[in-house]
Amino acid sequence: MFWRNWSWTVRIRVGLVISFIAFAGVAVNRAVFISEHSGFCPFNLKGIGLGFLQYVQDYDGKMPPAPSNIGWASAVYPYLQSERIFRCPTRELEGWKYSDDPRQTAYTDYFLNAQLQNRNLEKSGDVTRLIMVAEGNDGQDKTDGRYAKPAIPTKWRSDRTSPSFRHKGGANYLFADGHVKAFKAADISTNWSANKVYFQPKKSQE
């Protein structure tokens, strides 16, 4: 074979090049695989939405209470029968470690709109515009079964490593009528009122 006449230096260099190409190929394939599976986040959120709608029907139109010993995730779990539905498939593929105990952190990647806790859903505003659940878990939050926020944190609006940029520069949002849609962080309203719920897209994005 012609390569037997190569010096060890040449062999090492060629070996490094081949290894680099192989590694790059694996990395690209993995990136494509993860990108393709990012479509499962809307699927998960739609499932969670169905769980909430069933819960609301069973509890006189009210959302899960807050604070609660079990949290919203445990409240809707009986309608879903799956812990994995609370997890972003992309993060699972990246090796993120999760807990199956809703009392522990790393249980979910999605946060509930805290403004909706213990409220009558139909009386909370236009359900077609009202965000119910959004993508979260920046690695710093306590993401147990009670994980909730009233809006996107200010830092997440500009930090491209935050959950608000998780999928192709945006994130998926579950609305109170059960539909799911992706938005850029800049397209979500920052309006706030103590008497009304304002976690929703800006009017210009409808």
N, C-alpha and C positions, 0 to 999 in steps of 0.2 A: 504493500500500500504506500502511496506517495507521501502520506503524512508521517511515515516512519523516518523520513529523512529530515523532518522539521526539528529545529532546536527546541529545547524545553521552553525557552522564552516564547517562541512562536506558538507552541502547543497551549501554553497557559493563556496567552492572549486570545487565541481562537476559542478556547474553552470558556473564557470569561464572556466573550461576545455571544456564544451559543447560549450560555446560561442567562445572559441578560435578555436575549430575544425570547427565550422560553418563559422567563419571569414576566416580561412585558405582556406576552400573550396571555398568560394566566390572569394578570392584573386586568387587562382589557376585557377578557371574557367574564371575569367576576364583576367588573363594573357594569357591563351590559346586562348580566344576570340580575344584579341588584336594581338597575334601572327598570328592567322589565317587571320586576316584582314590586316596584313602587306603586303600581296600580292596585295593589291589594289594600292599601291604606283606605281609599274610598270605600272599598268593599267592607272592610272592618267597621268603618264609621257608619255605613248604612245599616249594618247588623246591629250596632249599638243603638242607632236611632229607632229601629224596630223594637228593641228591648225597652227603651224609654217610653215609647208610645203605648206599649202593652202595660207597663207599670202605671202610667198615668191613667189609663182606663180602669185599672183595678183599684186605684187610690183616689177616686173622686176628682180626677183632673189635676192632682198635685204632683209636683216633682219630689224626689227624695229629700228628706229633711237635712238640715245642717245646723250645728254639727251632729254627726251621727257616729255611733260606735262602729258601724259596718261600712259606711260610706256609700257613695252613689254606685260604684262598680259592683259592690256586693248586692245592692238593691236590685240591679237589673240582671245580675248573673243568672238567676233562675230561669229567665226568659231566653238566655243565650247558651248556657251550658258549655262555656269555653273560656279559659283564661287567655288563650292566644289571641282572641279577637280584640283584647285590650292592648296589643303590642304592635308596633310598627314592623312589618316584615323586613324592611330594609335594615333596620337596626338589629334584628335577629340574625340576618345574614352577615352582618358586620361583627358578630360575636358578642353582642351585648347580653349580659347575664340578667335574668329575671327571677322574681320570686313568685311562687304560687299562693302566697299568703297575702291577702288584701290589707293586712295590718302592717305589712312591711313595705319599705321603699322598693323601687324597681318592679312594681306590680303592673304599671300601665304607662303608656307613652302619650295618653290623651288626657286633657283636662276638661272638666265641666265648667260651663259658664257659672261662676259662683253667684251671680245675680239671680239665677233661676232656682236656687235651692229653696225648697219648701214653698214655692209659689205655684199658683194655679197657672198652668201653661197657656191656656186659651186667653187668660186675662193679662198676659205679659207683653202683648204687642203683636205685631204682624209676624206670624210664625214662619212666613216664607222668607223673611229677612233676618230673623233672630237667630244668632249663632248659639247652638246648644253645647257642642263639644268641638275642641280644636286640638291640633297637634302640639304636644309639649315635651317635657323631659329634656332639659338642657344638661343633665348630669349633676346639677346642683340642688334641684328641688327634691322634696320628699314625695315621691310619686307612688303613694299607697292608694288604696281604694277610695280615699277622700280627696284626691288631688283635684283642686279647683282654683280658678283664677277669674277675676271679674273682667279681664281684658288681656290683650297681648302686653307683656311687660315692655316698658320703654326701650330697654336695652336690646330686646329681640328685634326691634324694628330696623336696627342698623347693623346688627351683628350677623354677618353672613354665615356664621357657624351655628346660629341658633335654630331652634325648631321651625321658626317662621320661614326659613329658607331651605328646609329639608329636602323638598322634591322640586328639582329644576328651578330653584330660586323662589319657590313659594311653598304654601302648605295647604292642606285640605281642611275644610270646615264642614261640620255637620249642622244643618239648620233644624229648627224646631218642627218643621213639617216633614222631616225625614230625608230631604235631598242633601247631596254632598257636592261641594264645588271648591275648586282650588283658587286661591287668591294670593297676590303679593301682599306683604305686610303693609305696604304703603296704601293699599286699597281698602284697608279695614278702618272704620271710623274710630276716632278717639273721643267722641262726644260722651258725656257722662251726666247722669241725673240720679238723684237719690230716690226718685219716685218712679222712674221708668228705666227700662233695660235698653242700653245703647250699644251692646256688643254686636255690631252688624257691619256689612259692607258700606262704603260711601255711596251716596246716591248716584254719583257719576259712573259707578261700576255695575249698575243694574241693567 
